[in-house]
Protein backbone atom coordinates (compact mmCIF):
# COMPACT_ATOMS: atom_id res chain seq x y z
CA UNK A 1 0.00 0.00 0.00
CA UNK A 2 1.47 3.40 -0.96
CA UNK A 3 2.53 5.73 1.84
CA UNK A 4 0.78 9.07 2.13
CA UNK A 5 1.12 11.94 4.60
CA UNK A 6 -1.72 10.61 6.78
CA UNK A 7 0.03 7.22 7.04
CA UNK A 8 3.17 8.99 8.14
CA UNK A 9 1.37 11.17 10.67
CA UNK A 10 -0.25 8.04 12.15
CA UNK A 11 3.06 6.15 12.37
CA UNK A 12 4.90 5.81 15.66
CA UNK A 13 7.15 8.61 16.86
CA UNK A 14 10.30 6.59 16.17
CA UNK A 15 9.55 6.66 12.42
CA UNK A 16 9.35 10.45 12.50
CA UNK A 17 12.55 10.59 14.55
CA UNK A 18 14.45 8.35 12.09
CA UNK A 19 13.14 10.32 9.10
CA UNK A 20 14.40 13.52 10.70
CA UNK A 21 17.74 12.36 12.15
CA UNK A 22 18.83 10.03 9.35
CA UNK A 23 16.98 11.24 6.25
CA UNK A 24 16.75 14.99 7.01
CA UNK A 25 12.98 15.14 6.65
CA UNK A 26 10.96 16.72 9.41
CA UNK A 27 7.26 16.02 9.02
CA UNK A 28 5.17 19.15 9.44
CA UNK A 29 1.98 20.54 8.04
CA UNK A 30 2.29 24.20 9.09
CA UNK A 31 1.42 26.24 5.97
CA UNK A 32 3.26 29.32 7.28
CA UNK A 33 6.59 27.60 6.69
CA UNK A 34 6.03 27.71 2.92
CA UNK A 35 5.33 31.45 2.89
CA UNK A 36 8.68 32.65 1.51
CA UNK A 37 7.87 31.73 -2.10
CA UNK A 38 5.07 31.69 -4.63
CA UNK A 39 4.39 29.30 -7.49
CA UNK A 40 3.19 30.67 -10.82
CA UNK A 41 -0.35 29.49 -11.55
CA UNK A 42 -0.76 27.59 -8.29
CA UNK A 43 -2.53 29.05 -5.29
CA UNK A 44 -3.06 25.96 -3.17
CA UNK A 45 -0.18 23.84 -1.94
CA UNK A 46 0.17 21.55 1.03
CA UNK A 47 3.26 22.04 3.12
CA UNK A 48 4.48 18.55 4.12
CA UNK A 49 7.76 19.20 5.86
CA UNK A 50 11.21 20.63 5.90
CA UNK A 51 14.91 20.05 6.35
CA UNK A 52 17.30 21.09 9.06
CA UNK A 53 19.00 23.58 6.72
CA UNK A 54 15.71 25.33 5.93
CA UNK A 55 14.55 23.65 2.72
CA UNK A 56 10.83 22.92 2.44
CA UNK A 57 8.74 20.23 0.78
CA UNK A 58 5.24 20.90 -0.53
CA UNK A 59 2.69 18.76 -2.29
CA UNK A 60 1.22 20.38 -5.37
CA UNK A 61 -2.45 19.95 -6.37
CA UNK A 62 -1.42 17.27 -8.93
CA UNK A 63 0.28 15.36 -6.04
CA UNK A 64 3.86 15.99 -7.19
CA UNK A 65 6.37 16.91 -4.50
CA UNK A 66 8.18 20.21 -4.87
CA UNK A 67 11.41 21.01 -3.04
CA UNK A 68 12.46 24.61 -2.37
CA UNK A 69 15.90 25.05 -0.83
CA UNK A 70 16.92 27.84 1.51
CA UNK A 71 19.45 28.83 -1.17
CA UNK A 72 16.93 29.74 -3.88
CA UNK A 73 16.77 26.45 -5.75
CA UNK A 74 13.49 24.74 -6.55
CA UNK A 75 12.01 21.89 -8.54
CA UNK A 76 9.74 18.90 -8.50
CA UNK A 77 11.56 15.88 -7.06
CA UNK A 78 8.91 13.14 -6.96
CA UNK A 79 5.69 12.12 -8.69
CA UNK A 80 3.84 11.75 -5.37
CA UNK A 81 4.35 11.40 -1.62
CA UNK A 82 5.09 7.67 -1.78
CA UNK A 83 7.82 8.21 -4.39
CA UNK A 84 9.23 11.02 -2.23
CA UNK A 85 9.53 8.79 0.85
CA UNK A 86 11.02 5.99 -1.25
CA UNK A 87 13.58 8.46 -2.64
CA UNK A 88 14.76 9.91 0.66
CA UNK A 89 14.99 6.51 2.34
CA UNK A 90 16.69 4.77 -0.60
CA UNK A 91 18.97 7.70 -1.47
CA UNK A 92 19.30 10.08 1.50
CA UNK A 93 21.97 11.83 -0.57
CA UNK A 94 19.43 12.68 -3.31
CA UNK A 95 20.53 16.34 -3.32
CA UNK A 96 24.12 15.25 -3.98
CA UNK A 97 22.88 13.18 -6.91
CA UNK A 98 21.55 16.41 -8.39
CA UNK A 99 24.76 18.27 -7.55
CA UNK A 100 26.92 15.65 -9.27
CA UNK A 101 24.64 15.25 -12.29
CA UNK A 102 26.95 16.93 -14.79
CA UNK A 103 24.24 19.39 -15.72
CA UNK A 104 21.30 16.96 -15.49
CA UNK A 105 22.67 13.73 -16.95
CA UNK A 106 21.08 10.55 -15.62
CA UNK A 107 24.27 8.60 -16.40
CA UNK A 108 26.31 10.91 -14.13
CA UNK A 109 23.75 10.56 -11.33
CA UNK A 110 23.88 6.78 -11.64
CA UNK A 111 27.68 6.86 -11.69
CA UNK A 112 27.82 9.04 -8.55
CA UNK A 113 25.30 6.93 -6.59
CA UNK A 114 27.60 4.07 -5.50
CA UNK A 115 30.28 6.55 -4.40
CA UNK A 116 27.73 8.61 -2.47
CA UNK A 117 26.30 5.45 -0.88
CA UNK A 118 29.76 4.29 0.19
CA UNK A 119 30.68 7.68 1.60
CA UNK A 120 27.47 8.02 3.59
CA UNK A 121 27.83 4.49 4.97
CA UNK A 122 31.28 5.50 6.24
CA UNK A 123 29.75 8.51 8.01
CA UNK A 124 26.37 7.12 9.13
CA UNK A 125 26.85 3.94 11.13
CA UNK A 126 23.13 3.41 11.66
CA UNK A 127 21.92 4.13 8.10
CA UNK A 128 21.07 0.54 7.17
CA UNK A 129 19.32 0.01 10.50
CA UNK A 130 17.28 3.21 10.05
CA UNK A 131 16.39 2.25 6.47
CA UNK A 132 15.25 -1.22 7.51
CA UNK A 133 13.18 0.19 10.37
CA UNK A 134 11.40 2.84 8.27
CA UNK A 135 10.79 0.40 5.41
CA UNK A 136 9.31 -2.18 7.79
CA UNK A 137 7.20 0.28 9.79
CA UNK A 138 5.72 1.91 6.69
CA UNK A 139 5.57 -1.30 4.62
CA UNK A 140 7.47 0.70 2.03
CA UNK A 141 7.98 -1.04 -1.28
CA UNK A 142 11.31 -0.97 -3.12
CA UNK A 143 11.24 1.67 -5.86
CA UNK A 144 11.86 0.39 -9.38
CA UNK A 145 14.54 3.03 -10.04
CA UNK A 146 14.47 5.98 -7.67
CA UNK A 147 17.38 7.73 -9.40
CA UNK A 148 15.67 7.62 -12.80
CA UNK A 149 12.42 8.77 -11.17
CA UNK A 150 14.24 11.70 -9.53
CA UNK A 151 15.89 12.60 -12.83
CA UNK A 152 12.57 12.43 -14.67
CA UNK A 153 10.79 14.54 -12.02
CA UNK A 154 13.45 17.27 -12.03
CA UNK A 155 13.89 17.19 -15.83
CA UNK A 156 10.20 17.57 -16.51
CA UNK A 157 9.50 20.06 -13.72
CA UNK A 158 7.54 22.86 -15.33
CA UNK A 159 6.88 24.72 -12.10
CA UNK A 160 8.13 28.29 -11.71
CA UNK A 161 8.83 29.14 -8.09
CA UNK A 162 9.51 32.75 -7.15
CA UNK A 163 11.05 34.25 -4.04
CA UNK A 164 8.36 36.28 -2.35
CA UNK A 165 10.92 38.93 -1.37
CA UNK A 166 11.84 40.05 -4.89
CA UNK A 167 9.73 37.97 -7.30
CA UNK A 168 12.77 36.46 -9.00
CA UNK A 169 12.44 32.85 -10.15
CA UNK A 170 14.35 30.19 -8.24
CA UNK A 171 17.08 28.32 -10.10
CA UNK A 172 16.76 24.64 -11.00
CA UNK A 173 18.12 21.75 -8.97
CA UNK A 174 20.66 20.24 -11.37
CA UNK A 175 24.30 21.28 -10.95
CA UNK A 176 27.16 20.87 -13.40
CA UNK A 177 29.60 18.98 -11.16
CA UNK A 178 30.51 15.32 -11.63
CA UNK A 179 31.74 12.85 -9.03
CA UNK A 180 35.21 13.01 -10.64
CA UNK A 181 35.45 16.64 -9.60
CA UNK A 182 34.84 15.90 -5.93
CA UNK A 183 37.95 15.19 -3.84
CA UNK A 184 35.87 13.35 -1.21
CA UNK A 185 34.10 11.13 -3.77
CA UNK A 186 37.09 10.22 -5.96
CA UNK A 187 38.25 7.54 -3.52
CA UNK A 188 34.84 5.86 -3.74
CA UNK A 189 34.52 5.81 -7.53
CA UNK A 190 34.84 2.45 -9.21
C-alpha positions, 0 to 999 in steps of 0.5 A: 500500500502506498505511503501518504502523509496521513500514514506517516502522521499516524506512524509511531514517533520513532519513524518520525525521529528516524526520518528527521535524524537520518533522512533529514525530513521533518514532518510538518503541516504548518502552511506558514513555513512555505510562505517565503515563495510563490508558485506561478499558476498555483494558489493551493499547496500543502506544506508537508515538511522541511529540512534542518538547513531550511529547505521545504517540501510541498505537495502540489495539487497534482500530487507531485512533491516540490522542493524549495531550498533555503538557497533559492533552488526549486524543482519537483523531485517526486511524482507523489508522496510515496515516491518522495519517501522511497527516494529519501529513504533509498537515497538520502543523498538525493541532493548530492545526486543532483549536484553531481549530475553533470548538468542533469545527466542521468548517467552521471547521477547513476555513476555518482550513486555508489560513491555517495552510498559508500561515503554516507555508509562511512559517516552514518553507522546506523543508516542501514538500520534506520532504512530497515526500520522505516521500510518495515514500519511503513511497509514501504515497497522498493522503488523500481529506479528511484534515481531515474524517477528523480531525474525524470521529475526534475527534468520535466519540472515545469513549475516556476517558483519565485522568491516572495521577497523580490519575485525572481524565479528560483534556479533549477536543482541540477548542478554541473559537477561530476563525481570526478570533480569531488575530492571526497568522492574520488576515492569511492569511484569504481 
